Amino acid sequence: MNATESRDGQLAQMKALRAHARGGPEQLRYEDAPRPAAPTGSDVCVQVRAAAITFDELTWSETWESDGADRTPVIPSHEVAGVVVATGPDADGFAIGDEVFGLVPFDRDGAAAEYVLVPAANLARKPADVPDVEAAAAVLPALTAWEALDEHARLAAGQRLLVRGGTGGVASFLIQFARAMGVEVTATVRSAASVEAAKQFGAHTVLVGDEPNDIPPATFDAAIDAVGAGTPEWAYRAVRPGGRVITLQEPPDAALAEASGVEAMFFVVSPNAEALERLADVLARGEIDVAIAATYPLSDGQAAYASRSSTRSSGKTVLVVSQS
Ligand SMILES: NC(=O)c1ccc[n+]([C@@H]2O[C@H](COP(=O)([O-])OP(=O)(O)OC[C@H]3O[C@@H](n4cnc5c(N)ncnc54)[C@H](OP(=O)(O)O)[C@@H]3O)[C@@H](O)[C@H]2O)c1
């Protein structure tokens, strides 16, 4: 029996959250969808237990198209934890029954569904003691934070980092990893109610508001915008000449970067087995606080995506698809 067939040989369906047209949470429907085909090549079919949300993914072009071709209807949520139910012939290192976590390529159907296909290179074994919700929630923020810090910010102990938006999923990992490196971390938050959360992640200093007057110019060795699009001018000015500004949602403003004499860059995280193994170790040793804002059943997926605009706790929002 392959992943598309039920026992009587009929094409099998699964429950999924799908959008049939571009847009925001209002487009998402909990409905029947075809199960993925049997995995080929190095793909692995994962029965999803938890799928974490990045709210901005509904704005990413990769969510809606692949190589310029419209992909609707699409299944969102690319951060997954679950169990292997089928493997392609080249999916080395994984067997049916393995508990895994990882990242679904952004231009493929995601994990807001009962089953998802993931390349073996984008998966790692989930440590047995780590809950599925935490494993799914950690994948994208941790890999993004490591790539931002190790490959782009390239900070040394004692240097200063500004994180714009100190309570989000990526920010929570940025702050914890940077602090562990001995970096002095300042975070901005939207309101006074969020100060404690950013401090708990390890920020040495927390500034409230999105136009902080109290940042002297040229103070930081690097700034990372963990809010989203539209990195404000003050974030460029806050960095010393020769320092780095890293944006995560869209390419930086070249004119603002030039005016402040900073190097500015944007990247899209590239999953790799080494980073996933490193994350599995960090999670297994309990070295990181994985902040969960809320969990929702898959059937309430639309509400989960819509929760962005409500008052939320800090950290990741996660869909619980099935229990172990
Ligand atoms: N390039 C990549 O590879 C990559 C990978 C992952 C994520 N990303 C991008 O990184 C960004 C962050 O992702 P995420 O998952 O961490 O998002 P998230 O969990 O939604 O976090 C964004 C945070 O920014 C805060 N915020 C919003 N406006 C603010 C303001 N004016 N001042 C201070 N804080 C503010 C929000 O707080 P409130 O709750 O108060 O609104 C929220 O906590 C997104 O744009 C995402 O697309 C990029």
The ligand as an SDF file (V2000), in Angstrom:
LIG
                    3D

 48 52  0  0  0  0  0  0  0  0999 V2000
   14.6700   34.8950    6.2010 N   0  0  0  0  0  0  0  0  0  0  0  0
   14.3560   33.7630    6.8120 C   0  0  0  0  0  0  0  0  0  0  0  0
   14.9080   32.7060    6.5390 O   0  0  0  0  0  0  0  0  0  0  0  0
   13.2810   33.7910    7.8570 C   0  0  0  0  0  0  0  0  0  0  0  0
   13.0200   32.6820    8.6650 C   0  0  0  0  0  0  0  0  0  0  0  0
   12.0480   32.7880    9.6680 C   0  0  0  0  0  0  0  0  0  0  0  0
   11.3500   33.9640    9.8280 C   0  0  0  0  0  0  0  0  0  0  0  0
   11.6170   35.0070    8.9970 N   0  0  0  0  0  0  0  0  0  0  0  0
   10.9440   36.3000    9.1650 C   0  0  0  0  0  0  0  0  0  0  0  0
   11.3530   36.8180   10.4130 O   0  0  0  0  0  0  0  0  0  0  0  0
   10.3300   37.6350   10.9310 C   0  0  0  0  0  0  0  0  0  0  0  0
   10.0220   37.1780   12.3590 C   0  0  0  0  0  0  0  0  0  0  0  0
    9.4590   35.8780   12.3120 O   0  0  0  0  0  0  0  0  0  0  0  0
    8.8230   35.2530   13.6320 P   0  0  0  0  0  0  0  0  0  0  0  0
    8.3420   33.9090   13.2740 O   0  0  0  0  0  0  0  0  0  0  0  0
    9.7230   35.4180   14.7910 O   0  0  0  0  0  0  0  0  0  0  0  0
    7.5560   36.2180   13.7930 O   0  0  0  0  0  0  0  0  0  0  0  0
    6.6670   36.4870   15.0680 P   0  0  0  0  0  0  0  0  0  0  0  0
    6.7410   35.3360   16.0070 O   0  0  0  0  0  0  0  0  0  0  0  0
    5.3560   36.9360   14.5770 O   0  0  0  0  0  0  0  0  0  0  0  0
    7.4340   37.6830   15.7700 O   0  0  0  0  0  0  0  0  0  0  0  0
    7.3680   39.0130   15.3800 C   0  0  0  0  0  0  0  0  0  0  0  0
    7.4300   39.7950   16.6740 C   0  0  0  0  0  0  0  0  0  0  0  0
    7.6000   41.1720   16.3860 O   0  0  0  0  0  0  0  0  0  0  0  0
    6.8900   41.8760   17.3710 C   0  0  0  0  0  0  0  0  0  0  0  0
    6.6260   43.2070   16.8710 N   0  0  0  0  0  0  0  0  0  0  0  0
    5.7450   43.5810   15.9070 C   0  0  0  0  0  0  0  0  0  0  0  0
    5.8390   44.8970   15.6860 N   0  0  0  0  0  0  0  0  0  0  0  0
    6.8050   45.3550   16.5210 C   0  0  0  0  0  0  0  0  0  0  0  0
    7.3740   46.6080   16.7570 C   0  0  0  0  0  0  0  0  0  0  0  0
    6.9700   47.6700   16.0720 N   0  0  0  0  0  0  0  0  0  0  0  0
    8.3610   46.7350   17.6900 N   0  0  0  0  0  0  0  0  0  0  0  0
    8.7850   45.6720   18.3830 C   0  0  0  0  0  0  0  0  0  0  0  0
    8.2800   44.4300   18.2050 N   0  0  0  0  0  0  0  0  0  0  0  0
    7.3070   44.2850   17.2870 C   0  0  0  0  0  0  0  0  0  0  0  0
    5.6340   41.0890   17.5870 C   0  0  0  0  0  0  0  0  0  0  0  0
    5.1330   41.3910   18.8450 O   0  0  0  0  0  0  0  0  0  0  0  0
    3.5700   41.5150   19.1180 P   0  0  0  0  0  0  0  0  0  0  0  0
    3.1600   40.1540   19.5350 O   0  0  0  0  0  0  0  0  0  0  0  0
    3.5010   42.5510   20.1690 O   0  0  0  0  0  0  0  0  0  0  0  0
    2.9180   41.9240   17.8250 O   0  0  0  0  0  0  0  0  0  0  0  0
    6.1640   39.6540   17.5090 C   0  0  0  0  0  0  0  0  0  0  0  0
    6.5160   39.1870   18.7880 O   0  0  0  0  0  0  0  0  0  0  0  0
    9.1470   37.4990    9.9800 C   0  0  0  0  0  0  0  0  0  0  0  0
    9.1450   38.5930    9.0990 O   0  0  0  0  0  0  0  0  0  0  0  0
    9.4510   36.2190    9.2100 C   0  0  0  0  0  0  0  0  0  0  0  0
    8.9050   36.2100    7.9060 O   0  0  0  0  0  0  0  0  0  0  0  0
   12.5440   34.9550    8.0280 C   0  0  0  0  0  0  0  0  0  0  0  0
  1  2  1  0
  2  3  2  0
  2  4  1  0
  4  5  1  0
  4 48  2  0
  5  6  2  0
  6  7  1  0
  7  8  2  0
  8  9  1  0
  8 48  1  0
  9 10  1  0
  9 46  1  0
 10 11  1  0
 11 12  1  0
 11 44  1  0
 12 13  1  0
 13 14  1  0
 14 15  2  0
 14 16  1  0
 14 17  1  0
 17 18  1  0
 18 19  2  0
 18 20  1  0
 18 21  1  0
 21 22  1  0
 22 23  1  0
 23 24  1  0
 23 42  1  0
 24 25  1  0
 25 26  1  0
 25 36  1  0
 26 27  1  0
 26 35  1  0
 27 28  2  0
 28 29  1  0
 29 30  1  0
 29 35  2  0
 30 31  1  0
 30 32  2  0
 32 33  1  0
 33 34  2  0
 34 35  1  0
 36 37  1  0
 36 42  1  0
 37 38  1  0
 38 39  2  0
 38 40  1  0
 38 41  1  0
 42 43  1  0
 44 45  1  0
 44 46  1  0
 46 47  1  0
M  CHG  2   8   1  16  -1
M  END
$$$$
